[in-house]
Amino acid sequence: MSQTQNEAIEKSLQKVISKEAANELAWKTGTELIELHRNIYEQMAIQSLLPEEITVKSVLKELYELTEADFSKELLLSDLQDLMFQKVDMLAGLLGIELE
């Protein structure tokens, strides 16, 4: 992962945990990162916070919600395009379609 990506992850983590913890977590790699993922996954399961399984129906529902959303002026066109691309890519993966 590039330094820029790690810094973006760190900044995002700072919204929910302390700066010190965010800094430490953003730079984890390898086995430490795998163990961290397992622990967080287990905690989410205990608290019934695991996301629903991604299905064609759920992705289509999210795409529909994007068409109905009232976006603020702060959302750039490129951000909306990224969101749409992510959803279309997920849908293609679920359907076994390879996009060019």
N, C-alpha and C positions, 0 to 999 in steps of 0.2 A: 504494500500500500504506500502511496506517495505521502510526503510530508503534508501537502495541502489537504489530502483526504483525512489524514489523522487529525489535523487542526480543525477541520470542519466537524468531525465526529466529536472532538473534545468540546467545541463550542455548543453543539447540540446537547451533549450530556450535561453541560453546566446549567441547563434549564431545569433539570430535575434532581441533580446531586451537587455536592460541593465542588468548588474549583479543583481542589486537591484530588478528590476521588475521580473526577472527570479526566484530569490529566493522566492519572495512573491507568485508568481503564482504556483510554484512547490509544495508548501505546503498547498494549498487550499483544503478544503474538504467540503462534504455535500452541503448545500444550496448555499454557496458562489461559489462552483465549478459549480453547475448547472447554476447559474446566469451568471457566466463568460462565460460558453459555449454558452448560449443563445445570449449574446452580441457579441461574436466573430462570431457566425453563422449568425447573422443579418448583421454584417459588411461585411462578405464574400458575402452574397446575394446581398447587395447593390453594391459591386464592381464586381459582376459576377464572383466570384472566387470559387463558390461551386463545389465540385468534381462531375463528372458524376455519374449517378446511376450505381452501380455495377451490371453487367450482366454476364451471362455465356460467351458471346462473348468478353466482355472487359477483363475478367480474362484469357481466352484462349489467347487473344492478348498479355497480359502481360507475360504469360508463354512463348509464342513464342519469344517475345523480349528478355527474359532472355537467351534463347538458342542462340540468335544472338549477345548478348552483348560481348564487348571486355573488360573483367574485368582486372583491374590493379592487380599488384602483392600484393597489400595491402589487397585485399579481401581474407579472409580465407575461406576454404572449409565449415566450420561450418556456416559462414555468408550466403553463397550461399544456403546451405541446409535450413537455416531458411527462406530465401526468397521463396524458392520452397515450403516449407511446408505451409507458409502463403497463397500462391496462391492456392495450392491444397486444403487446408482447406476451403478457400472461395468458390471455385468451388464446393466442396462437399456440403457445406451449401446451395448454390443456387439450387443444384440438389436434395436436400433432402436426401443425402446419409450420413449415420453416419460412420465415419472412426473409426477403432479400435485403 
